[in-house]
Amino acid sequence: MDNRSVALPSNGQRVLGFLAVAGLEQRRDAVATHLWPAAAPERAMSNLRTALWRVRQAHPAIVRACRDSVRLDDAVEVDYDQMSTQARQLIADDVRHDVVTALEPDRLEADLLPGWDEEWLLIERERYRQLRIHALETLSGLLTARGLFARAIDVACAAIRVEPLHETAHAALISAHMAEGNRTEAIRHFHTYTRQLAAETGLPPSTHLADLIPEIDP
């Protein structure tokens, strides 16, 4: 909005976090129920009114509230929306060059509202995690195809940091190493992942992963 930091109490932060993730206009009773599920409806609505009042005290133009609904002001930019949009564009078949070059992989490594312990957030956090992994894997493949191997490797490593056992993330890294001509790196990583997977799950990698390195002895 006006590019200044605004200090908010914890309940105000929770309301803004919910509105940012949920998007669009939300019914007041739905917001209150999600944020204070253990409270009686009247108490939850009272908590919401207090939180909204404190948000408006901190900055009058962050939220727009009427009798039955509440939403973020149209001028509020939400990083979560921006990154989700870019991630979906990457995964789409008609991905544009500017999307590939503009995406910031480091931002896709971050969890949604890390440190928050909110029941309503669990499904959204997992959905966003899966979206981030697939976007990073796709980006690594696109960069590999364009011969940008160093960046492709970095992005594949970012996907692995999001989910260390996600095989397709490791496949993206091995593919980038192979395309660059670094077979020893590809083989080393294959065996490292094989040991990690066996230690944590007792499972071997799929034959598809081994097939990425023709000379490998799984």
Contacts in CASP RR format, 6 or more apart in sequence:
PFRMAT RR
TARGET T0000
AUTHOR 0000-0000-0000
METHOD contacts of the structure
MODEL  1
MDNRSVALPSNGQRVLGFLAVAGLEQRRDAVATHLWPAAAPERAMSNLRT
ALWRVRQAHPAIVRACRDSVRLDDAVEVDYDQMSTQARQLIADDVRHDVV
TALEPDRLEADLLPGWDEEWLLIERERYRQLRIHALETLSGLLTARGLFA
RAIDVACAAIRVEPLHETAHAALISAHMAEGNRTEAIRHFHTYTRQLAAE
TGLPPSTHLADLIPEIDP
1 59 0 8 1.000
1 61 0 8 1.000
1 62 0 8 1.000
1 73 0 8 1.000
1 75 0 8 1.000
1 76 0 8 1.000
1 77 0 8 1.000
6 58 0 8 1.000
6 59 0 8 1.000
6 62 0 8 1.000
7 58 0 8 1.000
8 16 0 8 1.000
8 54 0 8 1.000
8 55 0 8 1.000
8 58 0 8 1.000
9 51 0 8 1.000
9 54 0 8 1.000
11 35 0 8 1.000
11 47 0 8 1.000
11 50 0 8 1.000
11 51 0 8 1.000
11 54 0 8 1.000
12 51 0 8 1.000
12 52 0 8 1.000
12 54 0 8 1.000
12 55 0 8 1.000
14 35 0 8 1.000
14 51 0 8 1.000
14 118 0 8 1.000
15 31 0 8 1.000
15 35 0 8 1.000
15 48 0 8 1.000
15 51 0 8 1.000
15 52 0 8 1.000
15 55 0 8 1.000
15 63 0 8 1.000
15 70 0 8 1.000
16 55 0 8 1.000
16 62 0 8 1.000
16 63 0 8 1.000
16 72 0 8 1.000
17 113 0 8 1.000
18 26 0 8 1.000
18 31 0 8 1.000
18 34 0 8 1.000
18 35 0 8 1.000
18 120 0 8 1.000
19 26 0 8 1.000
19 31 0 8 1.000
19 63 0 8 1.000
19 70 0 8 1.000
19 71 0 8 1.000
19 72 0 8 1.000
20 72 0 8 1.000
20 76 0 8 1.000
20 78 0 8 1.000
20 80 0 8 1.000
20 81 0 8 1.000
21 80 0 8 1.000
21 112 0 8 1.000
21 113 0 8 1.000
21 121 0 8 1.000
21 124 0 8 1.000
23 71 0 8 1.000
23 72 0 8 1.000
23 78 0 8 1.000
23 81 0 8 1.000
24 71 0 8 1.000
25 69 0 8 1.000
25 70 0 8 1.000
25 71 0 8 1.000
26 69 0 8 1.000
26 70 0 8 1.000
26 71 0 8 1.000
27 68 0 8 1.000
27 69 0 8 1.000
28 45 0 8 1.000
28 48 0 8 1.000
28 65 0 8 1.000
28 67 0 8 1.000
28 68 0 8 1.000
28 69 0 8 1.000
28 70 0 8 1.000
29 41 0 8 1.000
29 45 0 8 1.000
31 48 0 8 1.000
31 70 0 8 1.000
32 41 0 8 1.000
32 44 0 8 1.000
32 45 0 8 1.000
32 47 0 8 1.000
32 48 0 8 1.000
33 41 0 8 1.000
33 44 0 8 1.000
34 120 0 8 1.000
35 44 0 8 1.000
35 47 0 8 1.000
35 48 0 8 1.000
35 118 0 8 1.000
35 120 0 8 1.000
36 43 0 8 1.000
36 44 0 8 1.000
36 47 0 8 1.000
36 48 0 8 1.000
37 44 0 8 1.000
37 119 0 8 1.000
39 47 0 8 1.000
48 70 0 8 1.000
52 63 0 8 1.000
52 65 0 8 1.000
52 70 0 8 1.000
55 62 0 8 1.000
55 63 0 8 1.000
56 62 0 8 1.000
56 63 0 8 1.000
61 73 0 8 1.000
61 75 0 8 1.000
62 72 0 8 1.000
62 73 0 8 1.000
62 76 0 8 1.000
63 70 0 8 1.000
63 71 0 8 1.000
63 72 0 8 1.000
63 73 0 8 1.000
64 70 0 8 1.000
64 71 0 8 1.000
64 72 0 8 1.000
64 73 0 8 1.000
64 74 0 8 1.000
65 71 0 8 1.000
72 78 0 8 1.000
79 107 0 8 1.000
80 112 0 8 1.000
80 128 0 8 1.000
83 107 0 8 1.000
83 108 0 8 1.000
83 132 0 8 1.000
84 128 0 8 1.000
84 131 0 8 1.000
86 99 0 8 1.000
86 102 0 8 1.000
86 103 0 8 1.000
86 135 0 8 1.000
87 103 0 8 1.000
87 108 0 8 1.000
87 131 0 8 1.000
87 132 0 8 1.000
87 134 0 8 1.000
87 135 0 8 1.000
88 131 0 8 1.000
88 135 0 8 1.000
89 95 0 8 1.000
89 96 0 8 1.000
89 99 0 8 1.000
90 99 0 8 1.000
90 100 0 8 1.000
90 103 0 8 1.000
90 135 0 8 1.000
90 138 0 8 1.000
90 139 0 8 1.000
90 142 0 8 1.000
91 131 0 8 1.000
91 134 0 8 1.000
91 135 0 8 1.000
91 138 0 8 1.000
95 138 0 8 1.000
95 142 0 8 1.000
100 139 0 8 1.000
100 142 0 8 1.000
100 143 0 8 1.000
100 146 0 8 1.000
103 135 0 8 1.000
103 139 0 8 1.000
105 136 0 8 1.000
105 139 0 8 1.000
105 154 0 8 1.000
105 155 0 8 1.000
105 158 0 8 1.000
106 158 0 8 1.000
108 132 0 8 1.000
108 135 0 8 1.000
108 136 0 8 1.000
108 158 0 8 1.000
108 162 0 8 1.000
109 132 0 8 1.000
109 158 0 8 1.000
109 161 0 8 1.000
109 162 0 8 1.000
111 125 0 8 1.000
111 128 0 8 1.000
111 129 0 8 1.000
112 121 0 8 1.000
112 124 0 8 1.000
112 125 0 8 1.000
112 128 0 8 1.000
112 129 0 8 1.000
113 121 0 8 1.000
113 125 0 8 1.000
129 162 0 8 1.000
129 163 0 8 1.000
132 159 0 8 1.000
132 162 0 8 1.000
133 159 0 8 1.000
133 162 0 8 1.000
133 163 0 8 1.000
133 166 0 8 1.000
133 168 0 8 1.000
133 169 0 8 1.000
136 155 0 8 1.000
136 156 0 8 1.000
136 158 0 8 1.000
136 159 0 8 1.000
136 162 0 8 1.000
136 169 0 8 1.000
136 172 0 8 1.000
137 156 0 8 1.000
137 159 0 8 1.000
137 166 0 8 1.000
137 168 0 8 1.000
137 169 0 8 1.000
137 171 0 8 1.000
137 172 0 8 1.000
139 155 0 8 1.000
140 152 0 8 1.000
140 153 0 8 1.000
140 155 0 8 1.000
140 156 0 8 1.000
140 159 0 8 1.000
140 172 0 8 1.000
140 173 0 8 1.000
140 175 0 8 1.000
140 176 0 8 1.000
141 152 0 8 1.000
141 172 0 8 1.000
141 175 0 8 1.000
141 176 0 8 1.000
143 149 0 8 1.000
143 151 0 8 1.000
143 152 0 8 1.000
143 155 0 8 1.000
143 176 0 8 1.000
144 152 0 8 1.000
144 172 0 8 1.000
144 175 0 8 1.000
144 176 0 8 1.000
144 179 0 8 1.000
147 179 0 8 1.000
149 176 0 8 1.000
149 179 0 8 1.000
149 180 0 8 1.000
152 172 0 8 1.000
152 176 0 8 1.000
152 179 0 8 1.000
153 173 0 8 1.000
153 176 0 8 1.000
153 177 0 8 1.000
153 180 0 8 1.000
155 172 0 8 1.000
156 169 0 8 1.000
156 170 0 8 1.000
156 172 0 8 1.000
156 173 0 8 1.000
156 176 0 8 1.000
157 173 0 8 1.000
159 166 0 8 1.000
159 169 0 8 1.000
159 172 0 8 1.000
160 166 0 8 1.000
160 169 0 8 1.000
160 170 0 8 1.000
160 173 0 8 1.000
162 169 0 8 1.000
163 169 0 8 1.000
164 196 0 8 1.000
165 196 0 8 1.000
165 197 0 8 1.000
165 200 0 8 1.000
165 201 0 8 1.000
167 193 0 8 1.000
167 197 0 8 1.000
167 205 0 8 1.000
167 206 0 8 1.000
167 209 0 8 1.000
170 189 0 8 1.000
170 190 0 8 1.000
170 193 0 8 1.000
170 205 0 8 1.000
170 209 0 8 1.000
171 208 0 8 1.000
171 209 0 8 1.000
171 212 0 8 1.000
173 189 0 8 1.000
174 186 0 8 1.000
174 189 0 8 1.000
174 190 0 8 1.000
174 209 0 8 1.000
174 212 0 8 1.000
174 213 0 8 1.000
175 212 0 8 1.000
177 183 0 8 1.000
177 185 0 8 1.000
177 186 0 8 1.000
177 189 0 8 1.000
178 186 0 8 1.000
178 212 0 8 1.000
178 213 0 8 1.000
183 213 0 8 1.000
183 215 0 8 1.000
186 212 0 8 1.000
186 213 0 8 1.000
187 213 0 8 1.000
187 215 0 8 1.000
187 216 0 8 1.000
190 205 0 8 1.000
190 209 0 8 1.000
190 210 0 8 1.000
190 212 0 8 1.000
190 213 0 8 1.000
190 216 0 8 1.000
193 205 0 8 1.000
193 209 0 8 1.000
194 204 0 8 1.000
194 205 0 8 1.000
194 218 0 8 1.000
197 203 0 8 1.000
197 204 0 8 1.000
197 205 0 8 1.000
198 204 0 8 1.000
204 218 0 8 1.000
205 218 0 8 1.000
207 218 0 8 1.000
210 216 0 8 1.000
210 218 0 8 1.000
END
